[in-house]
Amino acid sequence: IESAFFFLFPENNNIICDDLKEGEKRHVPNPVCKFEDAFQYYPDVMANIRKVGFENPTPIQSQAWPIILQGIDLIGIAQTGTGKTLAYLMPGFIHLDSQPIPRDQRGGPGMLVLAPTRELALQVEAECSKYTYKGIKSICIYGGGDRKGQINMVTKGVDIVIATPGRLNDLQMNNFINLKSITYLVLDEADRMLDMGFEPQIMKILLDVRPDRQTVMTSATWPDGVRRLAKSYLKDPMIVYVGTLDLAAVNTIEQKVVIIPEEEKRAFTRYFIDTLKPKDKVIIFVGKKLTADDLSSDFSLQGIPVQSLHGNREQCDREQALDDFKKGKILIATDLASRGLDVQDITHVFNFDFPRNIEEYVHRVGRTGRAGETLSIKDTIMILKYV
């Protein structure tokens, strides 16, 4: 992609933009360097920002906000942990409040956020609640949750729906939710949704959403499947990417590779755990659910505080595992935790098993170095079998 605009952010993050509209190119809006540049006419938004204590926009936010606020479709490509959620949420609040039809007369939600995992969906819902704006109501819809309770809430009337594709498709097909009122659509972590096989459900959902909507797509990578989805469902978008479109791990992380025989992996993992400092926070990634449970049980019997996280666990157990992890336990997880897990002080990622592909490795690594953090310890250890 040839850049129509290039801007070197003070933190040395390259923000590169392009207009993907065919024919004559539009002017790419200048990036904002401070929050007032984007939201000076929206005092409620500014009040929320001041309450949280943010000092400056992240690179993706600085360029995404002026584009979205002009009503233009956007593709945002940036490493995990760079503030993509607020990049689309803040303009989404303003979009909802600015529509000619009042929110209580729309007959359904005005904003839809599709997310690949229930953990990410719940985190987006938490951000919505944290940055409440003019009484806007949101709901999180996901498989494994209380279906009846979700139906009751959505039928009472909400402004924002954050959902995983499977459960939303279920409610949509059974006429519990009207998507024809959606004017602001977000496809969050689009690459992960395609990796998880959600494309058929996404297609069904998007056919019901208004064609004149504004659409924002976020992703950490830019594979062919995401490009195809963007071409089909975004109208004349602009693209913003931070750094490079080449697949690369977060550059603030030290990466180590250890080559040992298969039978020594557990002993080495135990040695690694024993070398941790009290404030270290660790995710150990494994390839199979059974391995996660097996390792977790083994270490628990040895008196090591661990939790496991994978797709076969009940929702309440998954939430408890994340809560225990935030409080200091070691988390042993499948790639379910490689996306949408936003814990700010993770110091180490330990790859017990090699990931399926380079994309998953990048996302595993991205659990550290969140939101531009520059902690002195940023360790990613990859165990490879000795041949």
C-alpha positions in Angstrom: 0.0 0.0 0.0 1.4 3.4 -0.9 1.0 5.9 1.9 -1.1 8.9 1.2 0.0 10.3 4.5 2.9 9.6 6.9 3.2 11.0 10.4 6.0 10.2 12.8 4.5 10.1 16.3 6.7 11.4 19.2 7.0 7.9 20.7 8.6 6.8 17.4 5.5 4.9 16.3 5.0 5.2 12.5 1.4 6.0 11.7 0.7 5.3 8.1 -2.6 6.1 6.4 -4.1 5.5 3.0 -7.4 6.1 1.3 -8.7 2.9 -0.2 -11.4 4.6 -2.2 -11.1 4.0 -5.9 -10.6 7.0 -8.1 -9.7 10.4 -6.8 -8.2 10.2 -3.3 -9.6 12.2 -0.4 -7.5 14.2 2.0 -6.6 12.2 5.1 -7.4 14.2 8.2 -4.4 15.3 10.2 -3.8 13.3 13.4 -4.7 14.7 16.8 -1.9 15.2 19.3 -4.1 15.8 22.3 -7.6 14.9 23.4 -8.9 18.4 23.0 -8.1 18.3 19.3 -10.8 15.6 18.8 -13.3 16.2 21.6 -13.2 19.9 22.5 -16.9 20.2 21.6 -17.8 17.1 23.6 -17.4 18.1 27.3 -18.8 14.8 28.6 -16.2 12.8 26.7 -13.4 15.1 27.9 -14.7 14.7 31.5 -14.4 10.9 31.2 -10.9 11.2 29.9 -9.8 13.5 32.7 -11.4 11.2 35.3 -9.4 8.2 34.1 -6.2 10.2 33.9 -5.0 9.6 30.4 -2.3 12.1 29.3 -2.2 11.6 25.5 -3.9 9.6 22.8 -2.2 6.4 21.6 -0.9 6.4 18.0 -3.9 4.5 16.6 -6.3 6.8 18.5 -4.6 9.9 17.3 -5.3 9.1 13.6 -8.5 7.0 13.9 -10.5 9.6 15.8 -10.4 12.4 13.2 -11.3 9.8 10.4 -14.2 8.2 12.2 -15.6 11.5 13.4 -15.9 12.5 9.8 -18.2 9.5 9.2 -15.6 7.6 7.1 -15.3 3.8 7.3 -12.0 2.8 8.9 -9.6 -0.2 8.9 -7.3 0.1 12.0 -4.3 -2.2 12.1 -2.2 -2.1 15.2 -0.4 -4.4 17.7 -2.5 -5.6 20.5 -2.6 -3.4 23.6 -2.4 -0.1 21.6 -5.8 1.3 22.5 -7.9 0.2 19.6 -11.0 -0.2 21.8 -11.2 3.4 22.7 -10.3 4.3 19.2 -13.7 3.2 18.1 -15.8 3.5 21.3 -15.4 7.3 21.8 -16.5 8.2 18.3 -19.2 5.6 18.6 -20.8 7.4 21.6 -20.8 10.6 19.6 -22.2 8.9 16.6 -25.1 7.5 18.6 -26.0 10.8 20.2 -25.8 12.7 16.8 -28.3 10.6 14.9 -31.4 12.4 13.6 -33.7 9.7 15.1 -33.6 9.8 19.0 -32.3 6.7 20.6 -35.6 5.7 22.2 -37.3 5.8 18.9 -34.9 3.7 16.8 -36.6 0.3 17.5 -33.3 -1.4 18.3 -29.6 -0.8 19.1 -27.7 1.8 17.1 -24.2 0.3 17.6 -22.9 -3.2 17.3 -19.5 -4.5 18.3 -18.6 -8.0 17.1 -15.8 -9.7 19.1 -14.2 -13.1 18.7 -14.2 -14.3 22.3 -16.4 -13.7 25.3 -13.4 -12.4 27.3 -12.9 -9.6 24.7 -16.6 -8.9 24.5 -16.8 -8.5 28.3 -13.8 -6.2 28.3 -15.3 -4.0 25.7 -18.5 -3.9 27.8 -16.4 -2.9 30.8 -14.9 0.0 28.8 -18.4 1.1 27.7 -19.5 1.1 31.4 -16.3 3.0 32.5 -16.8 5.8 29.9 -20.6 6.2 30.3 -21.9 8.9 28.0 -25.3 10.6 28.2 -27.2 7.5 29.5 -26.2 5.2 26.7 -27.0 1.6 27.6 -24.9 -1.4 26.5 -25.2 -5.1 26.8 -22.8 -8.0 26.3 -24.2 -11.1 24.5 -22.0 -14.2 24.4 -22.3 -18.0 24.4 -22.1 -19.6 27.8 -23.8 -16.7 29.4 -27.4 -16.5 30.7 -29.3 -16.6 27.4 -32.7 -15.8 28.9 -31.3 -12.9 30.9 -29.6 -11.6 27.7 -32.9 -11.8 25.8 -34.7 -10.0 28.6 -32.2 -7.2 28.6 -31.9 -6.7 24.9 -35.7 -6.7 24.4 -36.1 -4.0 27.0 -34.0 -1.7 24.8 -30.3 -1.0 24.6 -28.1 1.4 22.6 -25.0 -0.7 22.2 -24.7 -4.5 21.7 -21.3 -6.1 22.2 -21.5 -9.7 21.0 -19.7 -12.9 19.9 -21.0 -13.9 16.5 -22.4 -17.3 17.5 -24.8 -16.0 20.2 -25.8 -12.9 18.3 -26.6 -15.0 15.3 -28.8 -17.2 17.5 -30.8 -14.3 18.9 -31.0 -12.7 15.5 -32.4 -15.8 13.8 -35.0 -16.2 16.6 -36.1 -12.5 16.2 -35.0 -11.4 19.7 -32.9 -8.6 18.3 -33.4 -6.1 15.5 -30.2 -5.2 13.7 -31.8 -3.0 11.0 -31.4 0.0 13.3 -27.6 -0.4 13.5 -25.8 2.6 12.0 -22.4 2.1 13.6 -20.7 -1.3 13.3 -17.4 -2.5 14.6 -15.6 -5.8 13.7 -13.1 -6.1 16.5 -10.1 -8.4 16.1 -11.4 -9.4 12.7 -8.5 -11.7 12.0 -9.2 -13.8 15.1 -12.9 -14.1 14.2 -12.0 -15.5 10.8 -9.4 -17.8 12.4 -12.1 -19.2 14.7 -14.4 -19.9 11.8 -17.0 -17.2 12.4 -17.2 -16.0 8.9 -20.6 -17.7 8.0 -22.2 -16.2 11.1 -20.7 -12.8 10.4 -22.0 -12.8 6.9 -25.6 -13.6 8.1 -25.4 -10.8 10.7 -24.1 -8.2 8.3 -26.8 -8.9 5.8 -29.3 -7.6 8.3 -27.4 -4.5 9.3 -28.2 -1.3 7.5 -26.2 -0.8 4.3 -25.8 2.9 5.0 -24.0 2.2 8.3 -20.5 3.4 9.3 -18.2 0.5 9.8 -14.9 0.2 11.7 -12.7 -2.9 11.4 -9.8 -3.5 13.8 -7.2 -6.2 13.5 -3.6 -6.8 14.7 -2.7 -8.5 11.4 -3.7 -8.0 7.8 -4.1 -11.5 6.2 -6.0 -12.2 2.9 -9.2 -13.2 4.7 -9.5 -9.8 6.5 -8.8 -8.0 3.3 -11.6 -9.9 1.6 -14.0 -9.1 4.5 -13.0 -5.4 4.4 -13.6 -5.2 0.7 -17.0 -6.9 0.9 -18.5 -5.0 3.9 -16.7 -1.6 4.2 -17.6 1.3 1.9 -14.6 3.4 0.6 -12.6 3.0 3.8 -9.4 4.6 4.9 -6.8 2.4 6.5 -4.5 3.3 9.4 -1.7 1.1 10.5 0.8 1.7 13.2 4.4 0.6 12.4 4.1 -1.9 9.6 1.7 -4.3 7.9 4.4 -7.0 8.1 3.6 -9.5 10.8 5.9 -8.6 13.7 5.9 -9.0 17.5 5.8 -6.0 19.8 9.3 -4.5 19.7 9.5 -3.7 23.4 9.7 -7.4 24.3 12.8 -9.5 24.8 12.3 -12.9 23.1 14.2 -16.0 24.0 14.2 -19.4 22.4 15.1 -22.5 24.4 15.7 -25.8 22.7 15.3 -28.9 24.9 14.1 -32.5 24.6 10.3 -33.0 25.0 10.6 -34.9 28.2 12.5 -32.1 29.9 9.8 -29.4 29.2 8.0 -29.8 32.5 11.1 -29.7 34.6 12.3 -26.6 32.7 8.9 -24.9 33.2 9.1 -25.6 36.9 12.7 -24.2 37.0 11.4 -21.1 35.2 8.6 -20.7 37.8 11.0 -21.0 40.6 13.1 -18.1 39.2 10.2 -15.7 39.2 10.1 -12.7 41.4 7.1 -12.0 43.7 5.6 -9.3 41.4 6.0 -11.2 38.2 2.8 -12.1 36.3 3.0 -15.0 33.9 0.9 -16.7 31.2 2.0 -20.2 30.1 0.6 -21.0 26.7 -0.1 -24.6 25.7 -1.5 -26.2 22.5 -4.3 -28.3 24.0 -7.0 -28.0 26.6 -6.0 -31.3 28.1 -2.4 -30.1 28.5 -3.7 -26.9 30.3 -5.6 -29.0 32.8 -2.8 -31.5 33.2 -0.2 -28.9 33.9 -2.4 -26.9 36.1 -3.3 -30.0 38.2 0.4 -31.1 38.4 1.6 -27.6 39.5 -1.2 -27.2 42.0 -0.2 -30.5 43.7 3.3 -29.1 44.0 1.9 -26.1 45.8 2.2 -23.6 42.9 -0.7 -21.1 42.6 -2.0 -21.7 39.1 -5.2 -21.4 37.1 -6.2 -22.8 33.7 -8.2 -21.2 31.0 -9.6 -22.9 27.8 -12.7 -23.2 25.8 -14.2 -26.2 27.6 -14.4 -24.5 31.0 -17.7 -23.0 32.1 -18.1 -19.3 31.9 -18.1 -18.8 35.7 -14.8 -20.8 35.9 -13.3 -18.8 33.1 -14.1 -15.5 34.9 -12.7 -16.9 38.1 -9.5 -18.0 36.4 -9.0 -14.4 35.0 -9.8 -12.9 38.4 -7.2 -15.2 40.1 -4.7 -14.4 37.4 -5.1 -10.6 38.0 -4.6 -11.3 41.7 -1.3 -13.0 41.1 -1.8 -16.6 40.1 0.0 -18.1 37.1 -2.3 -18.7 34.2 -2.0 -21.8 32.0 -4.0 -21.2 28.9 -4.7 -22.2 25.3 -4.7 -19.6 22.5 -8.1 -18.5 23.8 -6.1 -16.1 26.0 -3.9 -14.8 23.2 -6.5 -12.3 22.1 -8.7 -10.0 24.1 -6.9 -10.5 27.4 -6.0 -7.0 28.6 -4.1 -7.3 31.8 -1.7 -4.4 32.1 1.2 -5.8 34.2 2.0 -9.2 32.6 5.8 -9.6 32.7 6.3 -12.9 31.1 4.8 -15.1 28.3 6.0 -18.7 28.4 5.3 -20.8 25.3 5.2 -24.4 26.6 3.9 -25.5 23.2 4.8 -24.0 19.9 1.8 -22.0 18.5 0.0 -23.2 15.4 1.2 -20.2 13.2 3.1 -17.0 13.4 -0.1 -15.0 13.9 -0.8 -16.8 17.1 2.8 -16.2 18.3 2.5 -12.5 17.7 -0.7 -12.4 19.7 0.7 -14.4 22.5 3.7 -12.1 22.7 1.3 -9.1 22.7 0.0 -10.0 26.1 3.0 -8.1 27.4 4.0 -4.6 26.4 0.4 -3.4 26.6 -0.5 0.2 25.7 3.0 1.3 25.1 4.4 0.1 28.5 8.1 0.0 28.8 8.7 -2.3 31.8 12.2 -3.4 32.2 11.2 -7.1 32.1 9.5 -8.1 28.9 10.2 -11.8 28.6 8.8 -14.2 26.0 10.2 -17.7 26.2 9.7 -20.2 23.4 10.4 -23.9 24.0 11.3 -25.8 20.9 11.8 -29.6 20.9 15.4 -30.8 20.6 15.9 -32.8 17.4 
